[in-house]
Amino acid sequence: MLSKTQYLELDKRIAPKSKEGQTLWIAFLVGGAICMIGQGISDVFSLILPNADEKVIGQITSTVMIFLGALLTGIGVYDRIGKYAGGGSIIPITGFANSVVSPAMEYRSEGVVFGVMCKMFVIAGPIIVSGVTAAIGVGLIYWFIGVL
Amino acid sequence: MMNFGKQTIRFQNKPRVLSGYSIVGPKEASGPLDPYFHKRLRKDDFGQRSFEKAECKLHMSAISGAIIAAGLTPKDIDVNIGGDLLNQIITSSFSARELDIPFIGMYSACSTFGQSLALGAMLIDGGYAEKVTCSTSSHFSTAERQYRYPLELGTQMTPTSQWTVTGAGCTLLGNMGGNIFVESATIGKVIDFGISDANNMGAAMAPAAAKTVVQHLLDTGREVSYYDHIVTGDLGIYGSKLFLELLESEGIHAAGVHKDCGEMIFDKKQRCPQGGSGAGCSSVVFNSYFLHHMSAGAIKRILLVPTGALLSKLSSLQGETIPGIANAVSFEREE
């Protein structure tokens, strides 16, 4: 029989690969569409609140997008988009909402505290931790530059 | 030492297959094997509060179905041998809680069905039991949350991944009656060829399946052509390709007789990259399609080789490679 090394080489050679020519385009189009919706929402709020700061408009837009991501997860649509779009729907902020809401839904059978509350950040947790860590790092660099 | 070569047992008293029963979820029921299943669910929650409860009900229904199909009652069964994929095999033991039949819980991942049949046949052949149920189950939604991600998370399946079958199957073995019998069984070794991708389980299990089949043929002195079909459990399309390559490297040409339950249960339109998997996969396909054709006389001899990937989420995270196992059980039809 083939040796382990020969077998692993065979697996590497003949294993079916992702059709990147196809998946990258879908990810690009869906991801782009989500961003366009975000931009549209931002433009609408700029019209409604002409005196508002750009930062405030950004915050309102993020909130609406997070709400939409959570809503689409709740009604069972977001995972279907994700099956086709892959990274295109994971990377935008709506994907972050999906990663928080989906475990909260999944683990509700284990109760509110140990199910929903404990497991809610099981996927988003690492993103938050790395975000905070990166922010501290960048903050320290800025501070040193300021001191010098 | 086994009584028939190094790893194989030949059953002297021909333990009989008295009945088989299969129950599947809606996705499986819309696949190509639909006409053969005994019961199909319209919704995969089976009217239960959680998917774990649904799987338990599936498992119980399969056992009850097989007992009724044989014209027996639970009181007639000496031992219920069962297993599943969930931690601490809760599905099987919680089913046994309701059944009032002595219970032996089994685990060898998706190969559990082969292990259960082998042990059941041994009990009957040795005269320790007269009637034994051998059952396994799996459920897509319970397996996903245990091994992978929440259902509503928008992820993609990788090209080598397989879809866990929602379903349960049960075979009732007895010491007399029926013309299909368990002829022999080969107990597999745990084999690890170094595959570490938990989404490439076909490749992780193929070496174990190939080794068990080679050993079975060696122990029994048979050629592949002795069997109408050599049926692997859930290698999937890609795993089957590797399995046949491994056998070829031993000079065994099995492409003509090989079938894989995981490959058979879904068709390409159902978007399961490499087909089905799970402890319920081989048991629903064997108890429906194969038993049906064996009873009808279209198939006379099969070697059923359920395959299991012995990983846990923990072992994967700790960087362990995936050991595989395969147990082979030979069924023959007496004319």
Interface residues (C-beta under 8 A of the other chain):
Chain A: M1 L2 K4 Y7 L8 L10 D11 I14 A15 P16 K17 S18 K19 T23 T73 G76 Y78 D79 R80 I81 G82 K83 A85 G86 S89 I90 G95 N98 S99 V101 S102 P103 M105 E106 Y107 S109 I123
Chain B: R49 S50 E52 R145 Y149 P150 L151 E152 L153 G154 T155 Q156 M157 T158 P159 T160 F193 G194 I195 N200 A203 P207 A210 K211 V214 Y238 K241 L242 E245 L246 S249 E250 R271 P273 Q274
